[in-house]
Amino acid sequence: MERANGSGEGTPEPVWTVAANVVAWRRCGVGGQELRPGTKFFKGGAKVYVAKVYWGPGGDRVTVAGRERHTGRWIVIDTATRHLYGFRPKLVHTPRVLERLREERYARGFTSAEYAVDASATLERYARQYRAATSAGSPHPDRCLCHACLTGEAAYTEGSGGPAAAG
């Protein structure tokens, strides 16, 4: 798993993971009328690496490695898929990320680049569905800053895959 370099120290072998970003703002509270920046552990826009996906309950939780909001330390934590966006396959070379994944027993990442591509597409679809289901039927506040409103996701209905019909 480790390669030897000229200095005699081993460097971790790169692994395929799925990279994503934390949403800038998320809806929460009664009826989704409250907005909060990022998550409790990550700033909005922070890059995280998905180490494990819980496919059984529908991919609503993932284990990610990223820099913690307040201290900047690398942490590995479970988070909701709906709080992430921009899923993409990534070959990780960063020694600190690989070290944290190894400490948490996720050192092998995804088995191949093809699997990481498939997983990233599936996770993006799940994240959109879970964001749409959060406070479904509740109107967004005026000048809403949630991820769905900022990116235009709110204009799409869950089942159609296209823009919602104008009322």
N, C-alpha and C positions, 0 to 999 in steps of 0.2 A: 504494500500500500504506500510505502514511502520510497522516494528516490534519494539516492546519495548524491550529494554535490561535492565540489572540490574541497570544501572546508571540513568534511567529515560529518557534518550534520545532515539529518534527513529532512527533506521537505515533503509535506503531504502531497499525494497525488491529486490532481484536480478532479472534481466530480460534477456531474450534471445536476442542477437544481432548477427550480422555477423561481425567477425573480419577480417581484411585484412592488407596487408602491402603496403606501397608506393613504386613504382618502383625506383630503384637506379638511373637510367638514362632514360630520355625520349627524343624522337625525336621531334623537332620543327623547325620552320623557313621554308624558301622556299624549297620545295622538301624534307623536313625532314632531311636536311644535318647538322643541328645544334643539339647538345646534351646539355641537361640541367639536373643537379642533382635534383632528387625529384620533388617537386612542389613549388610554391611560398610560401605556408604556412607550408609544411611538409618536413622534411629531407627524403632522400631516405632510405627505410627500416623501417621507422616509423610505429608503429602499430596503426591502427585506428579502430574505431567501427562504423559500418554502422547503422545509426538510422532510415533512411527512404530511400526508393527506389522510383524513379519516373518511374513506369512501363509503363505509357502511351506512351511516346516518345521512348520506346525501352530500357529502363534501362541505358541510356547513362549518367545520372547524379544520384548521390547519396548524401545523407546528412551524414556526418561522424563527429565523435567526436575524437579528438586526441590532442597530445601535439604540440603546435605551434613551428615552426622551431627556432625562435630567442629567445623567452622569456621562453619557456617551460610551458606556461599556457595552460590549457585545453580549446580548442575552439570547436565550432560546426559550420561546414561550408559545403556548397555544392561543390562537386568536380566531375571531369569526371571519369567515371568507368574505362576508359583505363589506368588511372594513378595508379591503384591498382591491386594487384595480391594476390594469396594465400587466397582466400575467404574461411572462415570456420565458422561453428556455434560456439558461445561462450556464456556461461552463465556469465554475468558480475556482479561481487560483489563489484568492486571498487567504494567507496562512491563518489569520486569526479566526475567520469564519470556519475554515476547515477544522481548526482546533476545537472550537466550540461545538461543532457538529459531532466530532469524535467523542468529546466529553459526554455528550448527551446520547450517544449510541446511534447517531444518524449519519455516520461517516461515509456511507456508500452513496447517499443521495438517491437520485433516480437512476435506474439501471442503464439507460441509454439516452441519446439525444432524441430519438424518435418518441420514446415514452414521455420525455419532458415536453416535447411539442404537443403531444396529445393531451397531457395533463394540464398544460397551460390554457389550451383552448376550452377544455371542460371546466376548469376553475373560473375562467372569465365568465362563462355562461352561468354557472352557479352563483357567482357573486352578483351579477345583474338581477337574477331571479330573487335572491334573498334581499337585496336592497329594495326591489319593487314590492316585496311582501312586507317589509317593515312599515308599520303604520299604514297598511293598505286602506284606501278609502278616505284617509285623512288628508285634508288640503295642506299644501305646503304653505309656510308662512310667507308674508310679503317679502320680496327680494331674498328668496331662499338661497343659501350658499351651499346646500348639500351637494354631494357628488353628482347625483342624478340630475339636478337642475343645472349645475355648472357645465356638465358635459353633454346635455341634451338627452340623456337617458330617459328622463321623465316623459319625453314625447313618444316613447315606444311602449306599446302594451306588451304584457308578458307573453301572450300566445301568438301574436301576429308576426313578430319579428320586424315590423314596419311601424311607421308613425301612426299614432292613434288618430282616429277619425275626429275631425274638428267638429265641435258641438254646435 
